[in-house]
């Protein structure tokens, strides 16, 4: 009855979506979940690839704003979940891993498909539990789910939300008999009397603890780190109204509060696309190109969320002559105590006092420069012979009124450079916990399925190919409304914009750079779309691009736009010069 009680405990803990990968040892869980689905308690999603399944569950948790689970059999199947678990750790996503295992008497004996699964994810999970065959996991799962939400003690947030691991052992027979089926239907998520023998939790160090705070980089507001200062903010007299030259940086996950904060104080807002704060009267679109010209006047920075995209912003935050505050009202998972130097402020009144109101003309100067830079970029793009990544990013942003998922590498940076602050999709998602390119299609599928909201995903060709298996849905599986926009430049275009693409590097290592970093390919995206049963079209002009974007998103389809990465470095150099011409003093 371990499986039935486990499923009921997951439901009681708020899990409504479960992704199941096929397997024999996990069969008891599959049958129990099927019974729960028949009762309308959960929605099941079946994926044959465990890595895709884990990222789908990650997207379901992101889009639904609640825990989502992925179920696998034993052995290598569990190891396939690690990339999604790592992303969930650093992005504070309540991903629930449920792995089936051999019973204790078979572990360490060389039994088929048996390895050491307890503690497999190490520091990347908030808590874990290993439940012996036949044991009641109810209380343990309740504790672990509280840890997934960052509330392991009396419901208060004591650590960041994040992934957890439930390892459940099962003995043969793995197919329920008649009595088992009746028991499945009658099982209820009642509290167990206590933890059973053979069930225990572990933390990152291998101890036995449930709801541990162990995680990679789990800082808390109560931890005043060495090298960082926790403060209620500067006094209002420190920065009098009308005298401040502060900017607001909104990184990934900052939220609407960053935009409202900046507008309230007349401060320039430098917002990344996945901040969900890139809108409003203070927003500056091409901010990263303006920092070279307006940056020296900045005296204070207020940061919301986690900036990850721009080297100019990183350089700004590292300046010794700029005071910097990080708004941290609750625990986050993306830094370790003692590793950051800015002042940490956890209340908005204190943050307002630190920032001060913008000096007269301060915001106006940024807005004027931002408008000029945007016009210069768009004027330059009009003269390009072929579509560019910036054209595609602009069209995607302007025509998306549902959810938007952005792949890593160039697409999200193109969006950061050109996306308007006058329009915003419903919500923007991106796997920025570790900024990997893996699992993006699966994450987008989960986001689209979570609430049934039409979702567009913009990604490069390598990101698309890395997770093309995420397009595989079995017959009868729920189909997301998802538009996949593939920016295909035949390889890894971002490296051409980094040091690897510099003339001094390519002159010496040109062929090596192209082979090892450019990773060229000639994959037929149209053929892949046909293989997976998706509608396909290709845009070669702005008119075709806009037409494709204007169609309602229904079912799954792919739009391919081919671009030329060999000219990418020159294009961005010309953009920088064009912006400098219209903004330099």
C-alpha positions in Angstrom: 0.0 0.0 0.0 3.1 2.3 -0.1 2.1 3.5 -3.6 -1.5 4.3 -2.8 -0.6 6.2 0.4 2.2 8.0 -1.4 -0.1 9.2 -4.1 -2.7 10.4 -1.6 -0.1 12.2 0.4 1.1 14.0 -2.7 -2.4 15.0 -3.5 -2.9 16.2 0.0 0.3 18.3 -0.3 -1.0 20.2 -3.3 0.4 18.2 -6.2 -2.1 18.2 -9.1 0.2 17.3 -12.0 2.4 14.3 -12.2 4.7 13.3 -15.1 5.2 9.5 -15.4 8.0 7.8 -17.3 7.4 4.1 -17.9 9.2 1.4 -15.9 8.6 -1.8 -14.1 9.7 -1.0 -10.5 7.6 2.1 -10.5 4.5 0.2 -11.7 2.7 0.4 -8.3 3.0 4.2 -8.4 1.7 4.2 -12.0 -1.4 2.1 -11.1 -2.1 4.3 -8.0 -1.8 7.4 -10.1 -4.1 6.0 -12.7 -6.7 5.4 -10.0 -6.2 9.0 -8.7 -6.6 10.4 -12.2 -9.8 8.5 -12.6 -11.1 10.1 -9.5 -10.1 13.6 -10.8 -7.4 14.1 -8.2 -4.4 14.5 -10.5 -3.6 15.0 -14.2 -1.1 12.5 -15.6 1.4 13.3 -18.4 3.4 10.4 -19.8 6.9 10.9 -21.3 9.3 8.1 -22.4 12.4 10.2 -21.8 13.0 10.9 -18.1 15.0 14.0 -18.7 12.2 15.5 -20.8 9.7 14.3 -18.1 11.6 16.1 -15.4 11.7 19.4 -17.3 8.0 19.0 -18.2 7.3 18.8 -14.5 9.5 21.8 -13.9 7.5 23.8 -16.4 4.2 22.6 -14.8 5.5 23.8 -11.4 6.5 27.2 -13.0 3.3 27.7 -14.9 1.0 26.5 -12.2 2.8 28.1 -9.3 2.5 24.9 -7.3 4.5 21.7 -6.8 4.6 19.2 -9.7 6.0 15.7 -9.6 7.9 13.4 -11.9 7.9 9.6 -11.3 10.6 7.2 -12.6 11.7 3.6 -12.2 15.1 2.7 -10.7 18.6 2.9 -12.0 19.8 5.3 -14.7 16.3 6.6 -15.0 16.8 8.5 -11.7 20.1 10.0 -12.9 18.4 11.4 -16.0 16.5 13.8 -13.7 19.6 15.6 -12.4 19.7 18.5 -14.9 16.1 19.5 -14.1 16.8 19.1 -10.3 19.8 21.4 -10.5 17.8 24.0 -12.4 14.9 23.7 -9.9 17.4 24.1 -7.0 18.9 27.3 -8.3 15.6 28.7 -9.5 13.7 27.7 -6.3 11.1 25.6 -8.1 9.1 23.0 -6.0 9.9 19.9 -8.2 9.0 16.6 -6.6 11.1 13.7 -7.7 9.5 10.3 -6.9 11.9 7.4 -7.7 11.1 3.7 -7.3 13.7 1.5 -5.9 14.5 -2.2 -5.0 13.7 -3.2 -1.5 16.5 -3.1 1.1 17.4 -6.8 0.8 18.3 -6.4 -2.8 20.5 -3.3 -2.5 24.2 -3.9 -2.7 23.7 -7.4 -4.0 24.3 -6.8 -7.7 20.5 -7.0 -8.4 19.5 -5.7 -11.8 18.9 -2.0 -12.3 19.9 -1.3 -8.7 22.2 1.5 -7.5 22.5 3.9 -4.5 19.5 6.3 -5.0 19.1 7.9 -1.6 21.1 11.1 -1.6 21.8 10.8 -5.3 21.0 14.5 -5.9 23.2 15.7 -3.0 23.0 19.4 -2.2 20.5 20.0 -5.0 17.5 18.9 -3.0 15.9 20.6 0.0 15.0 17.3 1.6 14.7 13.6 0.8 13.2 10.5 2.2 13.9 6.8 1.6 10.8 4.7 2.3 11.2 1.0 2.9 9.0 -1.5 1.0 5.5 -1.8 2.6 6.1 1.2 4.9 3.6 4.1 5.3 5.2 7.3 3.8 2.3 9.6 4.6 3.9 11.7 7.4 7.3 11.7 5.7 5.9 13.0 2.4 4.0 15.7 4.1 7.2 16.9 5.7 9.1 16.7 2.5 6.4 18.7 0.6 6.6 21.4 3.2 10.3 21.6 2.5 9.7 21.9 -1.2 7.7 25.0 -0.5 10.4 26.4 1.9 8.1 25.8 4.9 9.5 22.8 6.8 8.7 24.3 10.2 5.2 25.5 11.3 4.4 26.8 7.9 6.9 29.7 7.9 9.3 30.3 5.1 12.7 29.2 6.5 14.5 28.4 3.3 14.0 28.8 -0.4 11.5 26.6 -2.2 13.1 23.9 -4.3 13.3 20.3 -5.4 12.8 17.3 -3.1 13.3 13.6 -3.5 11.1 10.7 -2.5 12.7 7.3 -2.9 10.1 4.5 -2.5 11.1 0.8 -2.4 8.7 -1.8 -3.8 8.7 -5.6 -3.6 7.2 -8.0 -6.1 4.4 -8.4 -7.2 4.4 -5.0 -8.9 1.0 -5.4 -10.5 -1.9 -4.9 -8.0 -4.3 -7.7 -7.5 -8.1 -7.4 -6.8 -7.6 -6.6 -3.2 -4.9 -4.1 -3.9 -7.1 -2.3 -6.4 -9.9 -2.0 -3.9 -7.4 -0.7 -1.4 -6.1 1.9 -3.8 -9.6 3.3 -4.1 -10.2 3.4 -0.4 -6.9 4.8 0.7 -7.1 8.3 2.1 -4.4 10.8 3.0 -4.9 10.3 6.7 -2.0 11.1 9.0 0.1 8.0 9.8 0.7 7.3 13.5 4.4 7.8 13.1 7.5 7.1 11.0 7.8 3.4 10.2 10.9 1.3 10.5 13.1 1.4 7.4 12.0 5.0 6.4 14.4 7.8 6.9 15.4 11.1 5.4 18.8 12.4 4.4 20.5 15.7 4.0 23.4 16.8 1.8 25.9 15.4 4.3 24.2 12.0 4.5 22.7 12.5 7.9 19.1 11.5 8.7 16.9 14.6 8.6 13.6 15.4 7.0 13.0 18.9 5.7 16.7 19.8 5.7 17.7 23.3 4.6 20.6 21.8 2.7 20.9 23.2 -0.8 23.5 24.7 -3.1 23.6 28.4 -2.3 20.6 28.6 0.0 20.8 32.0 1.5 18.2 33.3 3.9 17.2 36.9 4.9 18.3 36.1 8.5 21.9 35.3 7.4 23.9 38.5 7.5 26.8 37.3 5.5 30.4 38.1 5.9 31.1 40.7 3.3 27.5 41.7 2.9 25.4 44.0 5.1 21.8 43.5 6.1 20.1 46.8 6.7 16.7 48.4 6.9 18.0 50.8 4.3 19.6 54.3 4.3 17.9 57.1 6.1 15.9 59.5 3.9 18.5 62.2 4.6 21.2 60.1 2.9 19.7 60.7 -0.6 17.4 63.7 -0.5 14.5 63.8 -3.0 15.5 65.2 -6.3 19.2 64.4 -5.8 19.5 60.7 -6.5 21.3 59.2 -9.5 20.1 55.7 -8.8 19.1 53.0 -11.2 16.9 49.9 -10.7 18.2 46.6 -12.1 15.5 43.9 -12.5 17.0 40.5 -13.0 15.3 37.1 -13.6 12.3 36.7 -11.4 12.2 40.3 -10.1 8.4 40.6 -10.6 6.1 43.6 -11.1 7.2 45.2 -7.9 10.5 46.3 -9.5 8.6 48.2 -12.2 6.3 49.9 -9.7 9.2 50.8 -7.5 11.2 52.4 -10.3 8.1 54.4 -11.6 7.3 55.5 -8.0 10.7 57.0 -7.5 11.3 58.3 -11.1 14.3 56.0 -11.5 15.5 54.3 -14.7 14.6 50.6 -14.9 17.1 48.2 -16.5 14.9 45.1 -16.8 15.8 41.7 -18.3 13.0 40.0 -20.3 12.4 37.2 -17.7 12.3 39.7 -14.8 8.6 40.2 -15.6 9.2 43.8 -14.8 10.0 45.1 -18.3 7.2 47.6 -18.6 6.1 51.0 -17.5 7.2 54.6 -17.7 10.7 54.0 -16.3 11.7 51.1 -18.6 14.8 51.5 -20.8 15.0 48.9 -23.6 18.6 49.1 -24.9 20.0 49.8 -21.4 23.1 47.6 -21.7 24.4 49.7 -24.6 23.7 52.9 -22.7 25.7 52.0 -19.6 29.0 52.9 -21.4 27.7 56.5 -21.9 25.4 57.1 -18.9 26.8 54.6 -16.4 29.6 56.9 -15.0 26.9 59.1 -13.5 25.3 56.3 -11.5 25.9 56.5 -7.8 23.5 53.8 -6.4 21.9 50.6 -7.7 18.9 48.8 -6.4 18.6 45.2 -7.6 15.5 43.0 -7.7 15.8 39.4 -8.7 18.9 37.9 -10.3 20.6 39.6 -13.2 22.4 37.0 -15.5 22.5 38.4 -19.1 24.7 41.4 -19.4 28.4 42.0 -18.8 27.8 45.7 -18.6 25.4 45.2 -15.8 27.8 42.8 -14.1 30.5 45.4 -14.4 28.1 48.1 -12.9 27.3 45.9 -9.9 31.0 45.3 -9.3 32.0 49.0 -9.2 33.5 50.1 -5.9 32.3 53.7 -6.4 28.6 52.6 -6.6 26.5 51.7 -3.6 24.4 48.7 -4.2 21.4 47.2 -2.4 19.7 43.9 -3.1 16.0 43.6 -2.3 15.6 40.2 -0.6 12.2 39.9 1.2 12.4 36.1 1.4 14.9 33.3 1.0 16.5 32.7 -2.4 18.5 29.8 -3.7 21.0 31.4 -5.9 23.8 32.6 -3.7 25.8 31.3 -0.7 26.2 33.3 2.5 29.3 35.4 2.6 29.7 35.5 -1.2 28.1 38.9 -2.0 29.1 42.4 -1.0 26.0 44.5 -1.5 23.7 45.7 1.3 20.7 43.4 1.7 17.4 45.0 2.4 14.2 43.1 3.1 11.6 45.8 3.4 10.3 48.3 0.8 10.3 51.4 3.1 14.0 50.7 3.8 14.7 50.2 0.1 12.9 53.4 -0.8 15.0 55.3 1.7 18.2 53.8 0.3 17.3 54.6 -3.3 16.0 58.0 -3.0 13.9 59.8 -5.6 15.5 60.4 -9.0 17.2 63.8 -9.5 15.4 66.2 -11.7 15.9 65.2 -15.3 17.6 61.9 -14.4 14.9 59.6 -15.7 14.3 61.9 -18.6 17.9 61.7 -19.7 17.8 57.9 -19.7 14.5 57.8 -21.6 15.7 60.2 -24.2 18.9 58.2 -24.7 16.9 55.0 -24.7 14.5 56.2 -27.4 17.4 57.4 -29.6 19.2 54.1 -29.2 16.1 52.1 -30.0 15.5 54.2 -33.1 19.1 53.8 -34.2 18.9 50.0 -33.8 15.7 49.7 -35.7 16.9 52.0 -38.5 20.0 49.8 -38.9 18.0 46.6 -39.0 15.8 48.0 -41.9 18.8 48.0 -44.1 19.8 44.3 -43.4 19.3 42.0 -46.4 18.2 39.0 -44.2 16.2 38.6 -41.1 18.2 38.7 -37.9 17.7 37.4 -34.4 16.8 40.9 -33.3 14.0 41.0 -35.9 12.6 37.7 -34.6 12.9 38.7 -30.9 11.1 41.9 -31.6 8.2 40.2 -33.5 7.9 37.5 -30.8 7.6 40.0 -28.0 5.2 42.3 -29.8 2.8 39.4 -30.9 2.8 37.3 -27.8 -0.2 38.0 -25.6 -0.1 34.6 -23.8 2.9 33.1 -22.0 6.4 33.3 -23.4 9.3 31.0 -22.8 12.8 32.1 -23.8 15.8 29.8 -24.5 19.2 30.6 -23.3 22.2 31.9 -25.3 21.5 34.5 -28.1 17.6 34.6 -28.2 17.1 35.9 -24.7 19.9 38.4 -25.2 18.4 39.6 -28.5 15.2 40.0 -26.6 17.0 41.9 -23.9 18.3 44.4 -26.4 15.2 45.1 -28.4 12.0 44.1 -26.5 9.8 47.1 -26.0 8.8 48.4 -22.6 5.4 49.5 -23.9 4.1 45.9 -24.2 4.6 42.8 -22.2 3.5 39.1 -22.7 1.3 37.6 -20.0 4.2 36.1 -18.3 7.8 35.4 -19.3 9.6 32.2 -18.3 13.2 31.1 -18.8 15.5 28.4 -17.3 17.9 31.0 -15.8 18.7 29.0 -12.6 21.7 27.6 -14.4 21.0 29.1 -17.8 21.3 25.7 -19.6 20.0 25.0 -23.0 18.7 21.5 -22.1 15.0 20.8 -21.5 13.7 24.1 -22.9 11.0 22.5 -25.1 9.8 20.3 -22.3 9.8 23.2 -19.9 7.7 25.2 -22.3 5.3 22.2 -22.7 4.8 22.1 -19.0 4.2 25.8 -18.8 1.6 25.6 -21.5 -0.1 22.6 -19.9 -0.1 24.0 -16.4 -3.0 26.4 -16.9 -4.0 25.9 -20.5 -2.5 29.2 -21.6 -1.3 29.5 -25.2 2.5 29.6 -25.0 5.2 30.7 -27.4 8.8 29.6 -27.0 11.7 31.3 -28.7 14.9 29.3 -28.9 18.0 28.8 -31.0 18.6 25.7 -33.2 21.1 24.0 -30.8 18.6 24.5 -27.9 15.9 23.1 -30.1 18.0 20.0 -31.1 19.1 19.4 -27.5 15.5 18.8 -26.4 13.8 17.8 -29.7 12.7 14.6 -28.0 10.5 16.9 -25.8 8.2 17.1 -28.9 7.3 13.4 -28.5 3.9 13.0 -26.9 2.2 9.6 -26.8 -1.1 9.0 -28.5 -3.9 10.5 -26.3 -1.6 12.6 -24.2 -2.8 16.2 -23.4 -1.5 18.5 -26.1 -0.3 22.0 -25.2 -1.1 25.0 -27.3 2.5 25.8 -28.1 4.2 27.8 -30.9 7.9 26.9 -31.2 10.0 29.6 -32.9 13.4 28.2 -34.0 16.1 30.8 -34.8 18.3 28.6 -37.0 21.8 29.9 -37.7 23.3 26.4 -38.2 25.2 26.3 -34.9 26.2 28.1 -31.8 26.0 31.8 -32.7 26.7 33.1 -29.2 30.3 32.1 -29.3 30.9 34.4 -32.2 30.0 37.4 -29.9 32.3 36.3 -27.2 36.1 36.2 -27.1 36.1 33.1 -29.3 34.8 35.2 -32.2 37.5 37.9 -31.9 39.7 38.4 -34.9 42.8 37.6 -32.9 41.3 34.2 -31.9 39.8 33.3 -35.2 43.0 34.2 -37.1 44.8 31.5 -35.1 42.1 29.0 -34.3 39.4 29.7 -36.9 38.7 26.0 -37.9 39.0 24.9 -34.3 36.6 27.5 -33.0 34.1 26.7 -35.7 34.2 22.9 -35.0 34.3 23.0 -31.2 32.2 26.1 -30.5 30.2 26.8 -33.7 29.3 23.1 -33.9 27.8 23.4 -37.4 25.0 21.2 -38.6 22.5 20.8 -41.5 19.6 19.3 -39.7 16.2 19.6 -41.5 13.8 21.2 -39.0 10.9 20.7 -41.4 11.6 16.9 -41.5 11.8 16.8 -37.7 8.4 18.7 -37.4 6.9 16.1 -39.7 8.4 13.2 -37.8 6.8 14.5 -34.6 3.5 15.5 -36.2 3.8 19.2 -35.8 2.7 21.9 -38.3 5.7 23.7 -39.8 6.3 26.9 -41.7 9.3 29.0 -42.5 9.6 32.8 -42.6 12.1 34.6 -44.8 10.8 38.1 -44.7 9.4 40.5 -42.0 5.9 40.2 -43.6 6.0 36.4 -43.4 7.3 36.6 -39.8 4.5 39.0 -38.7 1.9 36.9 -40.5 3.0 33.8 -38.7 3.0 35.6 -35.3 -0.4 37.0 -35.7 -2.1 33.6 -36.0 -3.7 32.3 -32.8 -1.7 29.6 -31.1 -3.7 26.4 -31.2 -2.1 23.0 -30.9 1.6 22.6 -31.5 3.5 24.2 -34.4 7.0 25.2 -35.5 8.2 28.4 -37.2 11.7 28.3 -38.5 13.7 31.4 -39.3 17.1 30.9 -40.8 19.8 33.5 -40.1 23.5 33.9 -40.8 25.8 33.8 -37.7 28.9 34.6 -39.8 27.8 38.2 -39.9 26.6 38.4 -36.3 29.7 39.9 -34.7 29.8 42.7 -37.3 26.1 43.4 -36.9 26.5 43.9 -33.2 29.6 46.1 -33.6 27.6 48.3 -36.0 24.8 48.5 -33.5 27.1 49.6 -30.8 28.6 52.3 -33.0 25.1 53.5 -34.1 24.0 53.8 -30.4 27.2 55.6 -29.5 26.6 58.1 -32.3 23.2 59.1 -30.9 23.9 58.9 -27.2 27.6 59.9 -26.6 27.9 63.4 -25.2 
